[in-house]
């Protein structure tokens, strides 16, 4: 039986000017193979987008070769475009 491991990670950064920032990262592993990994990086300005459950679904469906059609939504399509260019 296959095993999927989802690990959420986080990072915080304290800035004297901006205050505290927070970022969520994600690692998805399928049968001991990392199929998605975004390290969290909190800081004052731009950085990686916080990871969501949609990122998990995208990573798993892409790894398994499953096409997803999203109806009346846009989050999955935006994430797919982000990763696939």
C-alpha positions in Angstrom: 0.0 0.0 0.0 1.3 3.5 -0.9 1.9 6.0 1.9 1.6 9.8 1.6 3.2 12.0 4.2 2.2 15.7 4.5 4.5 17.9 6.6 3.6 21.5 7.3 6.4 23.8 8.3 6.5 27.4 9.5 8.9 30.3 9.8 8.6 33.6 11.7 10.6 36.8 11.4 10.6 39.8 13.7 11.4 43.1 12.1 11.8 46.4 14.1 10.0 48.3 11.3 7.3 45.9 10.0 6.6 43.7 13.0 6.4 39.9 13.0 5.8 38.0 9.7 4.8 34.4 9.3 5.0 31.9 6.4 3.9 28.3 6.0 5.8 25.8 4.0 5.0 22.2 2.9 6.7 18.9 2.0 4.6 16.1 0.4 6.2 12.7 0.2 4.7 9.7 -1.6 6.4 6.3 -0.9 9.5 8.0 0.5 9.9 10.2 -2.6 9.5 14.0 -2.1 7.1 15.2 -4.7 6.6 18.8 -3.5 8.8 20.9 -1.2 8.5 24.6 -0.5 10.5 25.9 2.5 8.9 28.6 4.5 10.6 31.9 4.5 9.2 34.8 6.5 10.6 38.3 6.0 9.5 41.9 5.5 8.7 41.9 1.9 8.1 39.4 -0.9 8.8 35.7 -0.4 7.2 32.3 -1.2 3.4 32.1 -1.1 2.1 30.3 1.9 1.2 26.7 1.0 -2.4 25.5 1.2 -4.3 22.2 0.9 -4.7 23.1 -2.8 -0.9 22.7 -3.2 -1.2 19.2 -1.6 -4.0 18.2 -4.1 -2.0 19.6 -7.0 1.2 17.8 -6.0 -0.6 14.5 -5.5 -2.7 14.6 -8.7 0.3 15.6 -10.8 2.4 12.8 -9.3 -0.3 10.2 -9.8 -1.1 11.4 -13.4 -4.6 12.5 -12.6 -6.1 15.5 -14.5 -8.2 17.8 -12.3 -11.0 20.0 -13.7 -12.1 22.8 -11.4 -15.6 24.1 -11.9 -16.7 27.5 -10.5 -13.3 28.1 -8.8 -9.9 29.5 -9.6 -7.5 28.5 -6.9 -6.4 25.2 -8.4 -6.0 26.8 -11.9 -3.9 29.6 -10.4 -1.6 27.1 -8.6 -1.4 24.9 -11.6 -0.3 27.9 -13.8 2.2 28.9 -11.1 3.9 25.6 -11.1 3.6 24.8 -14.8 4.4 28.3 -16.1 
